[in-house]
Amino acid sequence: MADLRTSLASLALPNPVLTASGCAAAGRELGQFFDVAALGGVVTKSIMLRPRSGRPTPRMAETPSGMLNSIGLQGPGIDAFLAHDLPWLRQQGARAVVSIAGGSTDEYVALAKRLYNHPVDLIEVNISCPNVESRGQVFACDPLAASRVISAVRRAAHPNTPVFAKLSPDVTDIGQIARAVADAGADGISLINTLLGMVIDTETLQPALGGVTGGLSGPAIRPVAVRCVWQVHRAVPHLPLLGMGGILTGKDALQFLLAGASAVSVGTAVFHDPTAPIRILAELEAELDRCGFASVADAVGFAHREPGTAPGSSRASGPGPSGPGASKSGASKSGASKPGIDPEEISA
Amino acid sequence: MTTTEAGPVQEVGEIFDVTRFGGYTQFTVVAPGVARSFQPGQFVAVAVGGPHTSMLLRRSFALYGVKPGTEFAGTIQFVVAPHGRGTEWLIRQPVGTKLDLVGPLGVPFAIPRRPVPAVLVGGGYGSAPLLPLAERLIALGSDLRMILGAATADRLFGQLAAKRLVGAVTITTDDGSAGQRGRVTDPLPAAIEQLGAQVVYACGPMPMLRAVGAVAEAHGVRAQVAVEESMACGIGVCMTCVLPVRGEDGVSRFVRSCVEGPVFDAGRVRWADVGTLPPDLFGADGMGH
């Protein structure tokens, strides 16, 4: 059995599967279906300073292998979150990754300060928000604005709490944004947020969503997400990555580890299957075993290595596995039969 | 109000029977876990499209015909009308198909402690959740009337079952193809008055629920309505199925119709504001950017 332990900067996790922000509320609803403490962590819906009503309905449209959402960060605000949601997560023994969002650098800083004395395992900074001080330019699309927010949050947050920047894929060069937030002091990077999309209702001849545009998520965006993780791992190889985007199975999760993620978040899959995170964790463990990886750490970034490297054999410290997976990958010349690089199922 | 404390479960149920009624398809599914703690008004969220589906969102259906099961495994019933690819896939599934189910979900109809006269109003297949509700109310000793309406005769559902249960059932159709021509709200005032009804229960399309709520309010009686709002998850995490609802504290909020509904007091739903962001809604002032 592969060692599932992993880490996101200074935060040690028992396994690499977490929920994704906005797809698990603050964990309580999913707690009806499984023990949220059994996951690597629960990433909360993005919290803002003040209560937010969110946008008018319709807020959702199903798309091929995905969905478009335009919720508008509906939430109770940081005070209610600290009073009701965070204590619940702690009671369950879950690791709490708190996602924060704001409209200005000052708001992000205020949120980080409010979290300072609370038991938060990691802060994920959702910078895919419009910057009110820059005519609504999204922080995550501007290296300077992104780095300002991250460096300010890093300084304001508790020094022992890792700060991760969550990146948007809607940029020309995601590696450039990654280097900017790395230079600003990010302890790691979460990626990807949703892609901006739109559906027009051909009956009403109007945009299908109340908010006009929305965020596209689900398996439809998985190849984009894997590409982004790959590029960001190359751009900032020293930073741990939390990868996400359309993960529906353990095989999907494995792709993200191979591309360079140290852990993964399961998002839209939860809407389809409330127990998806637990199932994906079990499937990922089986995939690691099948491929001959002795640990999650051995799989992280493995696809960047020279073809033909046996899983686990590159680490001087650990004894390389001699299972069928290891020998197969060593012997195989064609990528298609190589473990972990199964051809993508086009229908999924 | 009576509730059992058991929460929803996720289970794989097998289709036991498929029956067509006019434009509807009724499924009977072996699902003992969902059946166990069911209360009238609750729904089930069904995954559609099979194991490699490209349709990620569950489809939600009101439950009825629930048999918790003794020597046989418990069964549930729900009724499906073709609305799009997901429901079209579902109605093609034969007996024996395995369905991934999550339920029972949502807040059930509030049941009075003592028998009170009640009118039950169903639009289209909105009559489905009213059938187990009628059973429950009759068991309490309540006097009931039912009004079932639809656009056309083939869009009516459950008339026979309703007549067997309640006896006094009024049928309306928009085109007069069954029962009296008109809307369910046409016979509603007389039904409330003749019965001395203290509560109206309703399920159906939003404009009908709004109209039923207005009639009930005009008669000074409470209306409990089950909304049909599109949902992505059904379990309260996605925040897509919200409605503007006035709380007991007088503050209006966007609330999730899957977990805080689908049953609401009609007088608390801000029907005219559905699909908008009213400026006085809790947190609307936080949307400034």
Boltz contact constraints between the chains, C-beta under 6 A:
constraints:
  - contact:
      token1: [A, 24]
      token2: [B, 237]
      max_distance: 6.0
  - contact:
      token1: [A, 25]
      token2: [B, 237]
      max_distance: 6.0
  - contact:
      token1: [A, 29]
      token2: [B, 235]
      max_distance: 6.0
  - contact:
      token1: [A, 29]
      token2: [B, 236]
      max_distance: 6.0
  - contact:
      token1: [A, 29]
      token2: [B, 237]
      max_distance: 6.0
  - contact:
      token1: [A, 32]
      token2: [B, 7]
      max_distance: 6.0
  - contact:
      token1: [A, 50]
      token2: [B, 286]
      max_distance: 6.0
  - contact:
      token1: [A, 51]
      token2: [B, 283]
      max_distance: 6.0
  - contact:
      token1: [A, 51]
      token2: [B, 286]
      max_distance: 6.0
  - contact:
      token1: [A, 52]
      token2: [B, 283]
      max_distance: 6.0
  - contact:
      token1: [A, 52]
      token2: [B, 286]
      max_distance: 6.0
  - contact:
      token1: [A, 53]
      token2: [B, 254]
      max_distance: 6.0
  - contact:
      token1: [A, 53]
      token2: [B, 281]
      max_distance: 6.0
  - contact:
      token1: [A, 53]
      token2: [B, 283]
      max_distance: 6.0
  - contact:
      token1: [A, 53]
      token2: [B, 284]
      max_distance: 6.0
  - contact:
      token1: [A, 54]
      token2: [B, 254]
      max_distance: 6.0
  - contact:
      token1: [A, 56]
      token2: [B, 275]
      max_distance: 6.0
  - contact:
      token1: [A, 56]
      token2: [B, 276]
      max_distance: 6.0
  - contact:
      token1: [A, 56]
      token2: [B, 277]
      max_distance: 6.0
  - contact:
      token1: [A, 57]
      token2: [B, 275]
      max_distance: 6.0
  - contact:
      token1: [A, 59]
      token2: [B, 240]
      max_distance: 6.0
  - contact:
      token1: [A, 60]
      token2: [B, 232]
      max_distance: 6.0
  - contact:
      token1: [A, 60]
      token2: [B, 240]
      max_distance: 6.0
  - contact:
      token1: [A, 62]
      token2: [B, 57]
      max_distance: 6.0
  - contact:
      token1: [A, 64]
      token2: [B, 54]
      max_distance: 6.0
  - contact:
      token1: [A, 65]
      token2: [B, 54]
      max_distance: 6.0
  - contact:
      token1: [A, 71]
      token2: [B, 239]
      max_distance: 6.0
  - contact:
      token1: [A, 74]
      token2: [B, 239]
      max_distance: 6.0
  - contact:
      token1: [A, 103]
      token2: [B, 289]
      max_distance: 6.0
  - contact:
      token1: [A, 130]
      token2: [B, 289]
      max_distance: 6.0
  - contact:
      token1: [A, 132]
      token2: [B, 289]
      max_distance: 6.0
  - contact:
      token1: [A, 218]
      token2: [B, 56]
      max_distance: 6.0
  - contact:
      token1: [A, 271]
      token2: [B, 232]
      max_distance: 6.0
  - contact:
      token1: [A, 271]
      token2: [B, 233]
      max_distance: 6.0
  - contact:
      token1: [A, 271]
      token2: [B, 238]
      max_distance: 6.0
  - contact:
      token1: [A, 272]
      token2: [B, 56]
      max_distance: 6.0
  - contact:
      token1: [A, 274]
      token2: [B, 10]
      max_distance: 6.0
  - contact:
      token1: [A, 274]
      token2: [B, 235]
      max_distance: 6.0
  - contact:
      token1: [A, 275]
      token2: [B, 10]
      max_distance: 6.0
  - contact:
      token1: [A, 347]
      token2: [B, 52]
      max_distance: 6.0
  - contact:
      token1: [A, 348]
      token2: [B, 52]
      max_distance: 6.0
